[in-house]
């Protein structure tokens, strides 16, 4: 095991540390949308988030202010000082705060959560317009979308950019404080799962840090291929969890495991009857409706329990943690806890063992065990929020229908995803292109494969689109154009064996469609 850790460190950790440290060195916000495929993990700050939180604090948001970093009060004082210098600025802030109060709830944690969801979807200053249509905002942010208009006026009146610039060094120090703990967390989990964090090309994992929120709260989001965690560290290093690394780790495990659930959807669907066993449980409704979500959450909790503490941690404590998870409704936690005991002795990584682990679930035995569970009355809310459930389901369902031969049904869903801008648009266009191939519409397929390439970062969609374009050009007897497409497929699909094999075959000889046997 020691040799494995040393080899993993040499091959993987260096790149992760460089990724994280890059943001720490510059000490400034780099929009998450600029993260490239070589830098999947980013530790960052955001002037947009800073502005949203400054506005909330100005309007009376004071959750756990007394245990927050002193900079939160300092920034609040600086804002008030500037507002007092101008009657117009005071009126602007008052108008904004009237709007804020009108949309305030009795739950400060929910207030914070919805404004964080909004901040992640807002354009950067000086304008704060949503980057998507209001209908496509996360549900909790849709109702406060117009706050961006108030925010733009406040940003200028309170000279927020000036305050932001004044504290850049403070924020750079905050990023630096997280560098080593984050690198260690990534390393430890990649080692345990024997899989590389940068192995999912096109996916990003961004941690945003700020001083101006409740240090007892953490928020995590999964929007398509992008994962975000927003944390407000405690200034007290002796507090129970000053850096919120457990919350960051939970979201990171989702980042690693969610794609495996998507890839093994058919295997997971076999245990879908287990959803009936958790209808009485206190877990969120999403876990009662989507078996892949339930399976992934159970697996994550099993990993957390197995890797928490040291090897000397009492097994009885871990057994109790497993029992607690099951009683909350995560009924496969015990199965995965035991499965990972075997996995720890296997040199293969989770990508290799995942399907076998899922196939090993004894459905009848788990249903029988779940029937005997006395579920708890309440459970803690899940940390990672999805933008919309249909984002997960629509394109997956379209792909399943296409695989089952229902080209028309797949086309309708993919077209709906494009019209409503749901999910990865390139993936939707790729489905339409495959439908065109099935319908022998060569020109329509060619056009949609080209559009898919322009609209996505997904390496699988990119690679196969180039392969299909090469094949179409071969059939049109444009060999040079086909060769260019096969080479492009190799450049983006080197980590995908199927794409690489298909592209190399295309380079060796022109594509010829298979000949159907005569009836």
N, C-alpha and C positions, 0 to 999 in steps of 0.2 A: 504493500500500500504506500509505503514511503517513496518507493521508486516511481509509482504512478503519480503521486502528488508532485514530485520534482519535475517529471516530464511534462505534466499539465501546466505547471508554473512557467516552464521555459517556453512552451508553445502558445499558451493562451493569455496568461495574466498580464504579460507585458503590454499587449495591445489594449486590454481593458483599462489598465492604469493610465495609459497615455490618453485614452478617450476621456476619462474622468478628469484627469489633471489639466487637460487643455482648457476646459471651462474655468477651472480654478485659477489658472494663470492669467487669463484675460479679465476675469472678475466682472464680466458684463453679460447682459442677456443676449443669447443667441436663439432666435425663434426655433422651436422644436421642428418646424416644417423644413428647416434647412439641414437637419441632420441627414447624413448620407448613409449609404448601405454599409460603409466601413466603420461607422461610428454609431452602433445601435444603442449605446448607453450614454446618456448625457446628464450631467449634474449642472443645474442652471438656475438663473434668476430671471425675473420677467418684470419689465416696467409696467406692462399692462396689468398684471396681477397686483403689483405694488399700488397702482392707481386705484383699482377696484377696492382694495383693502383700506387704503387711506380714506376713500370716500365713505366706506362703511363706518370706520372709526369716527369720522367727522359727524356722522349722523346718529351716533349713539351706540354703535356696536362695541361692547366692552367686555365680552366673554373672557373670563380669567385674565383680565388686564393686570391684576395685582401680582400674578406669577409669570407674566410675559417678560420678554427681554426689555430692558430699559429703553431701547431704541424705539419701541412702539410708542411709548409716551413722548419721547423726544420728537418724533415725526409729527405726532398729533399736535404738540405745542407749536411746532414750526408752521404747520398749516393754519392754526388759529391766529398766529401772529401776522401772517400774510393776509388772511381774510379781514382782520381788523383794520388794515391799511386802506381798504377800499369798500365803500358802501355798495358798489356794484358787485364786488366779489362776495360780500355777505349775502346779498339778494340771490346770487347764483347758487350759493351753498344752501340757502334756506329753501329755495325751490326744489333742489335736488333732494334735500332731506324730507320734504313733504312727500315727494314721490316715494322715497325709500320707506317712510313710515306707513304709507298706504299699502305697500306690498310686503310689509313685515309680518312674520308669523310669531307665534308664541314660543317657538323652538329655535334658540340661537344657533344650535348645531345645524339645523336645516337651513336657516338663513345663510350661514357660511357656505354650506355645501352648494346651494343653488347659484350663489354668486361666483364660486370657483368654476362651476360648470360653464357659466356664461363667460368668465374671463378666458377660459381655454378656447372659446370659439370667437373671441373678438379680435378684430384687426388691431395692430399696434397703434400707439399714439402718433400723431395728435388726434386722429379720428378713432372712434371705438364702435365701428359698425360690425355686425356679425359677418363672419366669413362665408356663411351659408344662408339659405332662405330660412325664415323664421320657422316654417314647418319642419325643417330638418335639424333644428336645434334639439339638444337633449330635453326630455320632458320637463325636468325641473328648471331649466333655463328659459324655456319658451315664454313663460309668463312674465319674465322680467327683461325681455329682449330690448325694450325701449330705454332701459337704463343707460345704454351706450350714448344716447343723445344727451342725457344729463351729465354723463361722465366727461364728454368732450368739453362742455362749458366749464365744468369744475376744474378739469385738468389745466386749462388756460388761466382761469381766475385765481386759483390757488398756487400757481407756478410749480406744479408737481414735478415737472422735469428738472427744475432747479434743485428741488429737495432730493430727488433721486440721484442726481449727479453728486450732490454733497456727501452722500452715504455709499458711494460705490465701493470704497475700500472696506466698509463694514460688511457689505454683501460679498465681496471677494473673500474676506476672512471666513464668512459663514460657509461658503463653498469649500474652502480649504479644510475647514473643520470636519467636513463629511468625507473627504477624499479617501483616507485610509480605511475607515469603517465600511464604506461602500465597496471599495475594492476587495476587502476581506470577505464581505458578505457574498459578493458575486463569485469569488474564487471558491469559497467553501461550498456553495450550492452547486456550482458547476462540477466541482470535484465529486460531490456526493452522487449527483445524477449522471456523472460521466458524459456530459454533453456540453458543448461550447455555447456561450451566451450569444456570440455573433453568428450562430449558425442559421438564423432566420433572416435571410436577406430581405430588405424592404421594411422590416418591423423595427419600431423604435421604442425605447424605454427611457423616459425623461423624468427626472426628479426636480421639481421646482421648490426652492427654498425661499422663505420670507420671514421677517420678524413681526409682521403686523397682524397675525391671526392668533387664534387660541392655541397655546402650546399643548393643550390636551386633546387636540383634534388632528386627524390626518384624513386626507381625501385621496382616493385613487379612481382612475377612470380608464376604460378600454373603449377607444373610439376607432373602430376598424382595425388597422394594423398598428395603431399608435397607443401606447400605454403611458399614463401620467400618474405621478404621485406628487401631492402638494403637502408639505409639512412645515410646521412652525416650531422649531426646536426650543426646548426649555433652556433658560440661561443657567439653571442650576445643574452642574454636572453630576450631583449626587441624587438627583431625582430618579424615580423608578425607571424611566426610559427617556432620557433627555433628547436623543436623536431620532426616536421613532423608527429604529432600524427593523423592528419586528413587522411593523406595518409595511415598510418598504420591501422587506423580504417577501411578505405575503403577495404583494402585487407582482414582484419579480418572478415568483413561482408561477403565477398566472401567465406572465409573459412567456415563460418557457413551456408550460404544459398545455395552454389553450390550443396552440397549433397542432399538437399531437392528437387532441380530441377531434379537431376538424378533419385531420387526415384519416383517423380511424372511426369515422362516423358510423359506418355499417356495423362494425364490431360492437360499438357502444349501444347502438339501437337495439341489439339483442336483449339488453337488460332493461329496456324501457318500461316493462310491466312493474318495475320497482317504484315507479312514480306513484302508483296507487298506495304503496306502503307508507308514504310520507305525507299523505294528505292531512293527517292529524297532527303533524309536527309543527313547531313554531317557526320553521325556516321561512324565508321569503318566498313569495309565490313563484318567482322565476325558477327556483330549484324544484318546484312541484310540477313545472310545465316542460322543462328542458332537461332530458337525461344527461346530456353531455356536460351541462353546467353542474349537475349534482355529482357526477362521477369525478369531474376535475376538482371540485371543492373537497370531496372526501379524500382524494389522493393528496392534495396539498396539506390538508390537516394531518394526515398520516405522516407525511414527510416532516412537517414541523415538529410533531411529537417525537419522532424517532431521532431527530437531530438537535433537540433542545437540551441544554445542559451538557453534562460530560458523560463519559462512559460509566462513571460511578453513580450517575443519577439512579435513584431507586426505581426498579422496574414497576413497583406498585404505583408510583406517582404517574408513570407513563400510562399504565393500565387504566388508572382513574381518568386521565385526560382522554383516552380513547372512549371510555364509557360515557363521559360527558358529551363528547362530540356526537356519538350515536344517539343519545337522548335528545339532542337538539334537532335531530333529523338527518344527520350526515351518516346514514346507516351503513355505508361501505367503508367507513374509516377503519374498522377493525380488520376487514379483509385486506385492505391495502397496507395497514401497519404490519401484518404478518408477511404479506407479499414482499415488502421492502426489506424484511429481514433476510429473505433469500436473495433478493437483488443485490444486497450489499456484498455478498460473496461471489457474485457473478462479474467477470471482467467486462462484460458487454454493457454498453450505456443504455439509458432509458429509451432512446429512439429505437433501439433494437428490441428491447424487452417489452415495450409498451403494449403491443398487440397481444402478445402472449399473456401478459398480466390481465388484460381485459377479458380475454377468452377463458381465463381460469376462474372467472366468477361463476359460482354455482347458483344459478338464478333461483331455483326452488329452495335451496338451503337459506339463501339470503332473505327470501320472502318469508320463510318460516321464522327466521330469527327476528325480522322486523315486526312480525305480528305479536311478538312477546315483549316488545320494547314499551316501556312506560315513558312517553315523551315528556320533556320538560314543559313548563308553562310558557317560558319566554326564551329568546336567544338574542345574542348580540347581532346587530346588523352586519351584513357582509360589507367588507371594505371597498372592493372593486365594483364600480357601477358601470353598466353598459350604456352606451348612448341611446340605443333603441333595440328592443328584441328583434324587430324585423330586419335590422341590419345583419344580424347573425343568420336569420332563417331564409330570407328571400333568395339570395344567390345560391346558398347551399341546396335549397329545394329545387331551384332551376337546374343545377348540375345533376342532381339525383334524377330528375325527370328526363334530362337529356340522356343520361346513362341507361335509363330504362326504355329508351326508344320513343319517349313522348316529346318530340321536337317542338310541336306546337305549344305545349304547356311550358316548356323551358323558354321558348321565345317570348311568351306573354309575360312571364315573371322577370326576365332580363330587361325587357322593354320598360316594364313598370319601374324597375330599379333605376333605370336611366332617367326616366321622366321625373321621378321623385328624388333623384340624386341620393339614393340609398346605397350604402356600401361602396366598394371599390368599383368605380365606373369602368376601369379597364377590364376588370374581371367580367362585368356585365357585357361589355362589347365583345370579349373573347367568346362568351357563350353564344351571342348572336352570330359570330363568325362561324362557330362550330355548327350551329343550326343551318347556316347557309351552305356549309360543306355537305351536311346530311341531305339538303335539298338540291344538291348539285348546282347551286348558284355561285359559280366561281368568282364573278365580279363582286357580288355582295360580300362574299367571304374575304376577298382580298382587301376591300375597303375597310371592313370592320377589324381585321387583324392589324392593319396600319393604325387605325384609330385607337385600338387597345394599347398598342405600344406607346402612344403619346399620352395615354391617360392613366398609366399605372406605374408603380414601383415594384410590383410583385414579380420576382425573378422567374417564377414558373410561367406566368402569363407572358412575360417578355420573351422567354426562351422559346416556348412553343409557338408563339405568334410568328417569330422569325423563321422557325422550322416550317410552319405551314405556308408562309409566304414563299420560302424557297421552293417548296414542292409545287405550288401553283405556277411559279415562274418556270420551273422545269417543264411542266405540262404545256406552257406557252412557248417552249423552246428558247427561252431567254436564259441560257446557262450562266452567263456572267452575273446577271442579276441574282440568280438563284445562289451562286457561290457567295455573293456578298451577304445574303440573308443567313446562310448556314454559318458563316464566320461570325456574324452578329450574334447568332444564337449561342455559339461557343463562348463569346465574350461575356454574356450575361448569365449563362446557365452552367458554368463550370462546376457548381456545387450540386447540380442535379444530374445524376447518372443517365436518366432516360433522355433528357434533352441533349446531353453531350453525345450519347450514342447515336441518336437520330441525326444530329448535325454532322457528325463525322461520317456517317453513312451517306449523307447527302453530298458531302465534299468528294467522296470517293467515286460516286456514279450518280447520274441524273435519276430523279425519282420517277418511278413508274407505278401508277395506281394498280392495286391488286385486281386480277381478272376473276370475275365471279364464275364459278363453275356452271356449265350449261345444265338446264333442267332436263 
